[in-house]
Amino acid sequence: MPPRTPTTLLRALSLVLTLAGPLPGVLAAQPVPQGLQVKYVRDSEEYATLTRQIYRVAAATLPAPARGGSDGAPWAVALDVDETALDNSAYELERATYGIPFNDASWTAWVGRGEAGAVPGVVEFIRSVRAAGGRVAWISNRDERTREATRANLAAHGLWAEADLLCLQRAADTAYTKARRRSEIATGSGACAWPGTRPRMVAFVGDAMGDFPAPDEPASAGTPAGEAAFGTRFFLLPNPMYGRWVTQVTRPAPR
Ligand SMILES: [Mg+2]
Protein backbone atom coordinates (compact mmCIF):
# COMPACT_ATOMS: atom_id res chain seq x y z
CA MET A 1 0.00 0.00 0.00
CA PRO A 2 1.30 3.49 -0.73
CA PRO A 3 1.73 5.87 2.20
CA ARG A 4 -1.49 7.72 2.88
CA THR A 5 -2.14 11.13 4.29
CA PRO A 6 -3.53 10.77 7.83
CA THR A 7 -7.31 10.97 7.89
CA THR A 8 -7.27 13.66 10.55
CA LEU A 9 -5.09 15.84 8.35
CA LEU A 10 -7.44 15.35 5.41
CA ARG A 11 -10.42 16.28 7.56
CA ALA A 12 -8.68 19.38 8.86
CA LEU A 13 -7.62 20.33 5.35
CA SER A 14 -11.11 19.82 4.00
CA LEU A 15 -12.56 21.95 6.81
CA VAL A 16 -10.08 24.76 6.18
CA LEU A 17 -10.80 24.75 2.45
CA THR A 18 -14.54 24.65 3.10
CA LEU A 19 -14.34 27.61 5.47
CA ALA A 20 -12.24 29.48 2.93
CA GLY A 21 -15.33 29.71 0.73
CA PRO A 22 -16.20 28.42 -2.73
CA LEU A 23 -13.48 28.14 -5.33
CA PRO A 24 -14.26 27.56 -8.99
CA GLY A 25 -15.62 24.11 -9.68
CA VAL A 26 -15.53 20.97 -7.66
CA LEU A 27 -11.74 21.05 -7.54
CA ALA A 28 -12.16 23.20 -4.45
CA ALA A 29 -12.05 21.46 -1.07
CA GLN A 30 -10.30 18.46 -2.53
CA PRO A 31 -7.70 16.59 -0.50
CA VAL A 32 -4.23 15.78 -1.74
CA PRO A 33 -4.68 13.16 -4.48
CA GLN A 34 -3.45 9.68 -3.86
CA GLY A 35 -1.17 7.96 -6.31
CA LEU A 36 -3.37 5.13 -7.52
CA GLN A 37 -6.34 7.22 -8.54
CA VAL A 38 -4.10 9.37 -10.75
CA LYS A 39 -2.25 6.33 -12.04
CA TYR A 40 -5.53 4.72 -13.09
CA VAL A 41 -6.23 7.68 -15.38
CA ARG A 42 -2.70 7.91 -16.72
CA ASP A 43 -1.66 4.29 -17.06
CA SER A 44 -4.59 1.91 -17.14
CA GLU A 45 -5.83 0.56 -20.45
CA GLU A 46 -9.21 0.32 -18.79
CA TYR A 47 -9.61 4.08 -18.28
CA ALA A 48 -8.67 4.91 -21.88
CA THR A 49 -10.84 2.12 -23.27
CA LEU A 50 -13.75 3.25 -21.12
CA THR A 51 -13.61 6.88 -22.27
CA ARG A 52 -13.20 5.86 -25.91
CA GLN A 53 -16.15 3.49 -25.50
CA ILE A 54 -18.36 6.24 -24.09
CA TYR A 55 -17.40 8.65 -26.85
CA ARG A 56 -18.13 6.00 -29.49
CA VAL A 57 -21.59 5.46 -28.02
CA ALA A 58 -22.13 9.23 -28.02
CA ALA A 59 -21.00 9.52 -31.64
CA ALA A 60 -23.45 6.80 -32.67
CA THR A 61 -26.36 8.97 -31.46
CA LEU A 62 -25.45 11.99 -33.63
CA PRO A 63 -27.77 13.03 -36.47
CA ALA A 64 -26.75 11.87 -39.92
CA PRO A 65 -24.95 14.52 -41.99
CA ALA A 66 -27.37 16.79 -43.84
CA ARG A 67 -27.60 16.01 -47.53
CA GLY A 68 -28.55 17.83 -50.75
CA GLY A 69 -26.95 21.13 -49.86
CA SER A 70 -29.34 21.76 -46.99
CA ASP A 71 -27.74 22.38 -43.66
CA GLY A 72 -30.90 21.30 -41.86
CA ALA A 73 -32.05 22.46 -38.45
CA PRO A 74 -29.19 23.57 -36.18
CA TRP A 75 -28.10 21.10 -33.55
CA ALA A 76 -25.28 21.07 -31.03
CA VAL A 77 -23.46 19.08 -28.42
CA ALA A 78 -22.27 20.42 -25.07
CA LEU A 79 -19.12 19.21 -23.38
CA ASP A 80 -17.48 19.98 -20.09
CA VAL A 81 -13.74 20.70 -20.37
CA ASP A 82 -11.75 19.25 -17.46
CA GLU A 83 -11.57 15.45 -17.38
CA THR A 84 -14.04 15.45 -20.28
CA ALA A 85 -11.98 17.02 -23.08
CA LEU A 86 -8.76 18.00 -21.33
CA ASP A 87 -6.81 15.55 -19.19
CA ASN A 88 -5.31 17.26 -16.13
CA SER A 89 -3.78 14.13 -14.65
CA ALA A 90 -0.29 15.63 -14.93
CA TYR A 91 -1.40 18.43 -12.58
CA GLU A 92 -2.90 15.85 -10.23
CA LEU A 93 0.33 13.83 -10.42
CA GLU A 94 2.32 16.91 -9.41
CA ARG A 95 -0.01 17.50 -6.46
CA ALA A 96 0.30 13.88 -5.40
CA THR A 97 4.09 13.99 -5.75
CA TYR A 98 4.50 17.18 -3.76
CA GLY A 99 1.65 16.43 -1.35
CA ILE A 100 -0.18 19.68 -1.96
CA PRO A 101 -3.95 20.22 -1.97
CA PHE A 102 -5.79 21.98 -4.75
CA ASN A 103 -5.45 25.74 -4.70
CA ASP A 104 -6.30 28.51 -7.11
CA ALA A 105 -2.72 29.63 -7.69
CA SER A 106 -1.33 26.24 -8.69
CA TRP A 107 -4.42 25.50 -10.81
CA THR A 108 -4.20 28.81 -12.66
CA ALA A 109 -0.50 28.25 -13.27
CA TRP A 110 -1.23 24.78 -14.62
CA VAL A 111 -3.95 26.08 -16.96
CA GLY A 112 -1.55 28.75 -18.20
CA ARG A 113 1.01 26.10 -19.10
CA GLY A 114 -1.45 24.63 -21.62
CA GLU A 115 -0.07 21.15 -21.11
CA ALA A 116 -3.31 19.28 -20.49
CA GLY A 117 -3.70 16.27 -22.75
CA ALA A 118 -6.81 15.16 -24.60
CA VAL A 119 -9.12 12.65 -22.93
CA PRO A 120 -9.07 9.48 -25.07
CA GLY A 121 -11.89 9.49 -27.61
CA VAL A 122 -12.78 13.19 -27.52
CA VAL A 123 -10.84 14.14 -30.65
CA GLU A 124 -12.64 11.50 -32.73
CA PHE A 125 -16.00 12.48 -31.23
CA ILE A 126 -15.58 16.17 -32.03
CA ARG A 127 -14.45 15.26 -35.54
CA SER A 128 -17.68 13.24 -35.95
CA VAL A 129 -19.79 16.14 -34.67
CA ARG A 130 -18.26 18.58 -37.12
CA ALA A 131 -18.47 16.10 -40.03
CA ALA A 132 -22.20 15.67 -39.31
CA GLY A 133 -22.73 19.45 -39.25
CA GLY A 134 -23.14 19.92 -35.51
CA ARG A 135 -22.04 22.81 -33.33
CA VAL A 136 -19.95 22.52 -30.18
CA ALA A 137 -20.42 24.32 -26.87
CA TRP A 138 -17.78 23.95 -24.15
CA ILE A 139 -19.25 24.60 -20.71
CA SER A 140 -16.68 24.75 -17.92
CA ASN A 141 -16.31 26.16 -14.44
CA ARG A 142 -12.83 27.31 -15.34
CA ASP A 143 -12.57 31.01 -14.59
CA GLU A 144 -13.30 33.49 -17.37
CA ARG A 145 -9.74 34.77 -16.98
CA THR A 146 -8.42 31.48 -18.37
CA ARG A 147 -10.35 31.88 -21.63
CA GLU A 148 -7.38 32.31 -23.95
CA ALA A 149 -5.30 29.60 -22.28
CA THR A 150 -8.23 27.19 -22.36
CA ARG A 151 -8.97 27.92 -25.98
CA ALA A 152 -5.30 27.45 -26.89
CA ASN A 153 -5.12 24.13 -25.06
CA LEU A 154 -8.25 22.89 -26.85
CA ALA A 155 -6.86 24.12 -30.17
CA ALA A 156 -3.57 22.29 -29.58
CA HIS A 157 -5.54 19.05 -29.75
CA GLY A 158 -7.61 20.09 -32.76
CA LEU A 159 -10.68 20.47 -30.57
CA TRP A 160 -11.40 24.16 -31.12
CA ALA A 161 -13.25 25.81 -34.00
CA GLU A 162 -14.00 29.52 -34.28
CA ALA A 163 -17.77 28.97 -34.26
CA ASP A 164 -17.60 27.11 -30.92
CA LEU A 165 -18.94 28.55 -27.69
CA LEU A 166 -16.68 28.61 -24.65
CA CYS A 167 -18.90 29.26 -21.64
CA LEU A 168 -16.84 29.83 -18.51
CA GLN A 169 -17.50 30.82 -14.91
CA ARG A 170 -17.41 34.53 -14.15
CA ALA A 171 -15.45 35.44 -11.05
CA ALA A 172 -17.69 36.68 -8.24
CA ASP A 173 -20.83 35.68 -10.13
CA THR A 174 -21.74 32.37 -8.56
CA ALA A 175 -25.28 32.70 -9.95
CA TYR A 176 -23.89 32.19 -13.45
CA THR A 177 -24.13 28.43 -13.10
CA LYS A 178 -23.76 25.79 -15.76
CA ALA A 179 -27.56 25.55 -15.75
CA ARG A 180 -27.79 29.26 -16.62
CA ARG A 181 -25.29 28.83 -19.40
CA ARG A 182 -27.14 25.80 -20.78
CA SER A 183 -30.35 27.84 -20.76
CA GLU A 184 -28.67 30.60 -22.73
CA ILE A 185 -27.60 28.09 -25.38
CA ALA A 186 -31.05 26.54 -25.54
CA THR A 187 -32.84 29.90 -25.83
CA GLY A 188 -30.35 31.56 -28.16
CA SER A 189 -29.76 34.62 -26.00
CA GLY A 190 -27.06 35.70 -23.57
CA ALA A 191 -23.29 35.55 -23.50
CA CYS A 192 -23.31 31.77 -23.87
CA ALA A 193 -25.40 31.45 -27.02
CA TRP A 194 -25.35 31.48 -30.77
CA PRO A 195 -27.44 34.66 -31.04
CA GLY A 196 -30.92 34.00 -32.33
CA THR A 197 -30.29 30.29 -32.80
CA ARG A 198 -31.99 27.69 -30.68
CA PRO A 199 -30.05 24.55 -31.48
CA ARG A 200 -31.40 21.13 -30.71
CA MET A 201 -29.07 19.81 -28.02
CA VAL A 202 -28.39 16.23 -28.99
CA ALA A 203 -25.68 15.26 -26.50
CA PHE A 204 -24.13 16.35 -23.22
CA VAL A 205 -20.77 14.93 -22.14
CA GLY A 206 -19.19 15.40 -18.73
CA ASP A 207 -17.48 13.79 -15.76
CA ALA A 208 -19.78 15.17 -13.05
CA MET A 209 -23.54 15.18 -12.56
CA GLY A 210 -23.59 18.98 -12.76
CA ASP A 211 -22.58 18.71 -16.41
CA PHE A 212 -26.06 17.44 -17.27
CA PRO A 213 -29.28 19.47 -17.34
CA ALA A 214 -31.87 18.94 -14.64
CA PRO A 215 -35.33 17.80 -15.83
CA ASP A 216 -36.76 21.35 -15.53
CA GLU A 217 -34.09 23.03 -17.64
CA PRO A 218 -34.92 24.12 -21.22
CA ALA A 219 -31.91 22.09 -22.40
CA SER A 220 -33.59 18.95 -21.09
CA ALA A 221 -36.43 19.13 -23.62
CA GLY A 222 -36.76 15.81 -25.36
CA THR A 223 -34.50 14.01 -22.92
CA PRO A 224 -35.51 10.59 -21.60
CA ALA A 225 -36.20 10.84 -17.88
CA GLY A 226 -33.72 9.95 -15.17
CA GLU A 227 -31.27 7.13 -15.72
CA ALA A 228 -32.59 6.53 -19.23
CA ALA A 229 -30.93 9.76 -20.34
CA PHE A 230 -27.49 8.29 -19.73
CA GLY A 231 -26.21 6.46 -22.75
CA THR A 232 -28.82 8.05 -24.99
CA ARG A 233 -28.35 11.82 -24.62
CA PHE A 234 -26.15 12.19 -21.55
CA PHE A 235 -22.69 10.61 -21.56
CA LEU A 236 -20.84 10.37 -18.25
CA LEU A 237 -17.09 9.81 -18.13
CA PRO A 238 -15.24 8.41 -15.11
CA ASN A 239 -13.17 10.68 -12.87
CA PRO A 240 -11.48 8.86 -9.99
CA MET A 241 -9.24 11.87 -9.21
CA TYR A 242 -11.69 14.43 -7.82
CA GLY A 243 -15.33 15.38 -7.62
CA ARG A 244 -18.12 15.93 -5.15
CA TRP A 245 -18.02 12.23 -4.36
CA VAL A 246 -14.74 12.79 -2.46
CA THR A 247 -16.47 14.56 0.42
CA GLN A 248 -19.92 13.03 0.02
CA VAL A 249 -20.99 10.34 2.44
CA THR A 250 -23.92 8.26 1.29
CA ARG A 251 -24.00 5.60 3.97
CA PRO A 252 -23.96 5.89 7.75
CA ALA A 253 -20.64 5.04 9.36
CA PRO A 254 -20.48 1.52 10.86
CA ARG A 255 -20.94 1.41 14.63
MG1 LIG B 1 -15.02 18.14 -15.49
Boltz pocket constraint, residues with backbone or C-beta under 6 A from the ligand:
constraints:
  - pocket:
      binder: B
      contacts: [[A, 80], [A, 81], [A, 82], [A, 83], [A, 84], [A, 206], [A, 207], [A, 208]]
      max_distance: 6.0
